[in-house]
């Protein structure tokens, strides 16, 4: 096998390789006038199983579009040069939020991105905590593997728990399934009760509304879980609601730290005790400085390394141990 990590994902790539005990293969990326670029492997891919890591969040100097094109072109180049198989590893999968038409004429970009991967003959797409698992499953016709952060976050919660009972809360109705899966994982790992709640959220014309809160969080240590943090408004609304209903402490959990320029200022609120994210995307330095010690970062590198090794050398039941059985597509 050959494992590549494209530029701007190289730090995570090195961590994945170290966790899996394999090397990062060499490649070259070049920029051309007019904004065009190329990337090529610097070792022969002929007859090899090729794995290419690139997380597809936009960041200064590299849009989501740019990163997606680089990944697609590199996969295609490997296929054209005789790779036996090509697997895309996109810890954050761009455009997965637009998975259905909510207004007349809306695009369904989840499906379009899937078609692009299929067009370059990608054998498998691996991602983490996609926005809508069912839409992700339905969009792709090639093999897919969806990994979730449930056990990673559950272990963190149990390591940091205090004397107060625990509650898991979804910040909106769309994330109820995600929060419930985390609650079930916590119950299994702790063999104790874990409470549950969720916040109402309605969005129209860019304005967010809804004040209904369901669940008993009084005196509890609350963990609000979502797939990503972008502007921070959804998480802050839920944190304030939990405090208003008597929560002892409120923590935020999200796999993808896609902080907008104003997010850290919004989340620097006394209602929020801590914010825990992973390295599926690089947290902006300004946000990390503003949030200070309240920001906790976990690595998904061991999870990705395990998935690569077990997909390359399948275990008897066919499922990587890093994958939740409810979150595996394409097998």
matplotlib code that plots the C-alpha trace (Angstrom):
import matplotlib.pyplot as plt

x = [0.0, 1.0, -0.3, -0.2, -1.1, -1.7, -0.3, -2.3, -3.3, 0.3, 0.3, -2.6, -1.1, 2.1, 0.1, -2.0, 1.2, 2.9, -0.2, -0.4, 3.3, 3.6, 5.2, 3.9, 4.8, 6.4, 4.5, 4.9, 2.5, 3.1, 1.3, 0.9, 0.0, -3.7, -4.5, -4.0, -2.0, -0.9, 0.1, 1.8, 3.2, 7.0, 7.0, 5.5, 1.8, 1.5, -0.2, -0.4, -3.4, -3.3, -4.7, -4.9, -5.7, -7.0, -9.4, -11.7, -12.4, -11.9, -9.1, -7.1, -5.3, -7.2, -10.9, -13.0, -13.2, -9.5, -8.9, -11.6, -10.1, -6.6, -7.8, -9.8, -7.0, -4.5, -6.8, -7.3, -3.5, -2.9, -5.6, -4.2, -0.7, -1.8, -2.9, -4.7, -7.2, -7.5, -9.2, -10.0, -9.7, -11.6, -11.9, -14.1, -16.1, -17.0, -20.5, -22.1, -24.4, -26.4, -28.0, -31.5, -33.6, -35.0, -36.0, -37.0, -34.0, -31.6, -28.6, -28.0, -24.2, -23.7, -24.8, -22.7, -19.6, -20.2, -20.5, -17.2, -15.4, -17.1, -16.0, -12.3, -12.9, -12.5, -12.8, -13.7, -14.4, -13.6, -14.9, -15.6, -18.9, -20.6, -23.4, -26.2, -25.2, -28.3, -27.8, -24.1, -25.0, -27.6, -25.4, -22.5, -22.4, -18.8, -17.8, -17.8, -16.7, -18.1, -16.3, -17.8, -16.2, -18.6, -16.1, -13.4, -15.7, -17.2, -13.7, -13.0, -16.2, -15.6, -12.0, -13.1, -16.3, -16.9, -19.4, -22.4, -24.5, -24.0, -26.4, -25.9, -27.8, -28.3, -28.3, -31.0, -33.5, -31.3, -28.6, -30.8, -29.6, -26.0, -26.5, -28.5, -25.7, -23.2, -25.5, -25.8, -22.0, -21.5, -24.0, -22.2, -18.8, -19.8, -22.6, -24.5, -27.4, -26.9, -29.7, -30.7, -32.1, -32.4, -32.9, -35.4, -34.0, -35.7, -33.9, -35.6, -33.9, -30.7, -32.4, -32.4, -35.4, -36.9, -36.9, -38.3, -35.9, -36.6, -34.8, -33.8, -30.3, -30.7, -27.6, -26.0, -22.8, -24.0, -22.2, -23.7, -22.6, -22.7, -20.8, -19.2, -18.7, -18.8, -20.2, -20.9, -24.4, -26.2, -23.9, -24.1, -28.0, -28.0, -25.5, -27.4, -30.6, -28.9, -27.7, -31.1, -32.5, -30.0, -27.0, -24.0, -21.5, -21.8, -19.3, -19.3, -18.2, -17.7, -15.6, -14.9, -13.6, -14.6, -14.4, -15.5, -13.5, -16.1, -16.8, -14.2, -15.5, -19.0, -18.0, -15.9, -18.9, -19.1, -22.0, -19.5, -17.1, -15.0, -15.0, -13.6, -12.8, -10.7, -8.0, -10.1, -9.5, -6.8, -8.3, -7.5, -4.7, -6.6, -9.5, -7.2, -5.5, -8.9, -10.3, -7.1, -7.3, -11.0, -10.2, -9.4, -8.2, -8.3, -6.7, -8.5, -5.2, -5.4, -9.0, -8.0, -4.9, -6.9, -9.4, -6.7, -5.0, -8.2, -9.6, -6.2, -6.2, -9.9, -10.8, -13.0, -16.3, -15.5, -15.9, -13.0, -13.1, -13.0, -16.4, -19.7, -21.9, -24.7, -22.3, -20.8, -21.8, -20.9, -20.1]
y = [0.0, 3.6, 6.4, 10.1, 13.2, 16.3, 19.7, 21.4, 18.0, 16.9, 17.3, 15.0, 12.7, 12.3, 11.6, 8.9, 7.3, 7.3, 5.7, 3.0, 2.3, 3.1, 5.9, 8.9, 8.5, 11.4, 13.6, 17.0, 19.9, 22.8, 26.1, 27.9, 31.4, 31.9, 29.8, 26.4, 23.6, 20.0, 17.2, 13.9, 11.0, 10.8, 7.0, 4.4, 3.6, 0.8, -2.2, -0.6, 0.1, 3.9, 5.9, 9.7, 12.0, 15.5, 17.2, 19.5, 22.5, 25.9, 28.0, 31.1, 30.5, 27.3, 27.1, 23.9, 24.0, 24.1, 21.3, 19.1, 19.6, 18.7, 15.5, 14.5, 15.2, 13.3, 10.3, 10.4, 10.7, 7.6, 5.6, 6.7, 5.6, 2.0, 2.0, -1.2, 0.8, 4.4, 5.4, 9.0, 9.9, 13.1, 13.5, 16.6, 16.1, 19.4, 20.2, 17.5, 20.1, 20.6, 17.2, 18.0, 20.7, 23.1, 25.8, 25.5, 25.1, 24.2, 22.1, 18.8, 19.1, 15.9, 13.9, 16.0, 15.5, 11.8, 11.8, 13.6, 10.9, 8.2, 10.0, 9.6, 5.9, 6.2, 2.8, 4.0, 7.2, 7.4, 10.3, 11.2, 12.5, 13.5, 16.0, 13.6, 9.9, 8.7, 11.3, 10.4, 6.7, 7.3, 9.7, 7.4, 4.4, 3.5, 1.9, 4.2, 4.1, 6.5, 6.7, 8.4, 10.1, 8.5, 6.4, 9.1, 11.7, 9.2, 8.4, 12.1, 12.8, 9.9, 11.0, 14.5, 13.8, 15.2, 14.3, 15.6, 13.3, 13.5, 14.7, 14.7, 17.4, 18.0, 21.7, 21.2, 18.6, 17.5, 16.2, 14.1, 10.8, 11.8, 12.8, 9.7, 7.5, 9.3, 8.8, 5.1, 4.8, 6.6, 4.2, 1.2, 2.5, 3.8, 1.3, 4.2, 6.4, 9.3, 11.9, 13.4, 16.7, 18.8, 22.4, 23.6, 25.4, 26.9, 28.7, 31.0, 33.6, 33.3, 34.0, 31.4, 31.0, 28.5, 28.5, 25.1, 23.0, 19.3, 17.3, 17.6, 19.1, 20.7, 20.0, 18.0, 18.2, 18.8, 17.9, 19.4, 17.5, 18.5, 17.5, 20.9, 24.4, 27.2, 30.5, 29.2, 30.6, 27.3, 25.9, 29.2, 29.2, 25.6, 26.4, 29.4, 27.3, 24.6, 27.1, 28.7, 25.2, 24.7, 22.9, 22.8, 23.0, 23.0, 21.6, 21.7, 18.8, 18.9, 16.8, 19.6, 23.0, 25.1, 28.3, 31.5, 34.7, 35.7, 32.3, 32.4, 35.7, 34.4, 31.2, 33.1, 33.2, 32.3, 29.9, 27.6, 25.6, 23.9, 23.2, 19.9, 19.4, 17.1, 17.6, 16.8, 20.4, 22.8, 25.1, 28.7, 30.1, 33.2, 31.1, 28.8, 31.9, 33.5, 30.3, 29.4, 26.5, 26.0, 24.5, 20.8, 19.0, 15.3, 13.4, 11.2, 9.8, 6.5, 6.0, 6.7, 4.5, 1.6, 2.0, 2.0, -1.1, -3.0, -2.1, -3.1, -6.4, -7.0, -8.4, -11.4, -9.6, -7.1, -4.0, -1.8, -1.6, 2.2, 2.3, 2.2, -0.5, 2.1, 4.4, 2.1, 2.4, 0.4, -2.9]
z = [0.0, -0.5, 1.8, 0.6, 2.5, 0.4, 1.4, 4.1, 5.5, 6.0, 9.8, 10.2, 7.6, 9.6, 12.7, 10.9, 9.5, 12.9, 14.5, 11.8, 11.6, 7.9, 5.9, 4.1, 0.4, -1.3, -3.8, -5.5, -5.7, -8.0, -8.4, -11.8, -12.8, -13.0, -10.0, -11.6, -10.0, -10.3, -8.0, -8.8, -6.8, -6.7, -6.3, -8.6, -7.8, -10.4, -8.9, -5.4, -3.2, -2.8, 0.1, -0.2, 2.8, 2.4, 4.7, 2.7, 4.9, 3.5, 5.1, 4.2, 1.0, 0.1, -0.4, -0.1, -3.9, -4.3, -1.9, -3.5, -7.0, -5.7, -4.1, -7.2, -9.6, -7.5, -7.2, -11.0, -11.6, -9.4, -11.2, -14.6, -13.6, -12.8, -9.1, -8.2, -6.1, -4.9, -1.6, -0.6, 3.0, 3.7, 7.5, 6.8, 3.6, 2.0, 0.8, 3.0, 4.7, 1.5, 1.3, 0.2, -1.5, 1.0, -1.5, -5.2, -7.5, -4.6, -5.5, -3.7, -3.4, -1.4, -4.4, -6.9, -4.8, -4.8, -8.6, -8.8, -6.8, -8.8, -12.1, -11.2, -10.4, -6.6, -5.0, -1.5, 0.3, 4.1, 6.2, 9.8, 11.4, 8.2, 8.6, 7.5, 7.5, 5.6, 2.9, 2.7, 2.3, -0.3, -2.4, -3.1, -5.4, -4.7, -1.4, 1.6, 5.2, 7.8, 11.1, 14.1, 17.1, 19.6, 21.5, 21.3, 22.9, 25.4, 26.7, 27.0, 28.9, 31.3, 31.9, 32.8, 34.6, 38.1, 40.8, 39.0, 36.8, 33.0, 30.3, 26.6, 24.6, 20.9, 20.0, 17.4, 16.2, 13.3, 15.6, 17.9, 16.5, 16.8, 20.5, 21.3, 19.9, 22.1, 25.1, 24.4, 24.0, 27.4, 29.0, 27.7, 28.7, 32.2, 33.0, 34.6, 33.6, 31.2, 30.7, 27.4, 26.0, 22.9, 21.8, 19.3, 16.3, 13.2, 10.4, 7.9, 5.7, 7.7, 11.0, 13.7, 16.2, 18.6, 22.4, 23.3, 25.4, 26.3, 28.9, 32.6, 32.9, 36.4, 38.5, 35.7, 33.7, 30.2, 27.0, 23.9, 20.8, 17.1, 14.0, 13.5, 14.9, 12.3, 13.6, 17.1, 17.4, 17.5, 20.3, 22.3, 22.1, 23.5, 26.2, 27.4, 27.5, 29.5, 32.0, 32.2, 33.1, 35.9, 34.3, 36.7, 33.8, 30.0, 27.6, 23.8, 21.6, 17.8, 15.4, 12.9, 14.2, 11.2, 13.2, 11.3, 12.1, 14.8, 16.3, 19.1, 20.3, 20.4, 22.2, 24.7, 27.0, 30.7, 30.0, 28.3, 30.5, 27.7, 24.0, 22.7, 19.0, 16.9, 14.3, 11.2, 10.4, 11.7, 14.4, 13.5, 15.7, 16.6, 17.8, 19.9, 21.4, 22.3, 23.9, 25.7, 28.1, 27.6, 24.1, 24.2, 21.0, 20.4, 17.5, 15.0, 13.7, 15.6, 14.3, 10.7, 10.9, 12.3, 9.5, 6.8, 8.2, 8.6, 5.2, 3.7, 5.7, 6.6, 10.0, 10.1, 10.6, 7.8, 10.0, 11.2, 15.0, 14.7, 12.9, 14.6, 13.1, 12.7, 10.8, 8.2, 4.5, 1.5, 3.0]

ax = plt.figure().add_subplot(projection="3d")
ax.plot(x, y, z, "-o")
ax.set_aspect("equal")
plt.show()
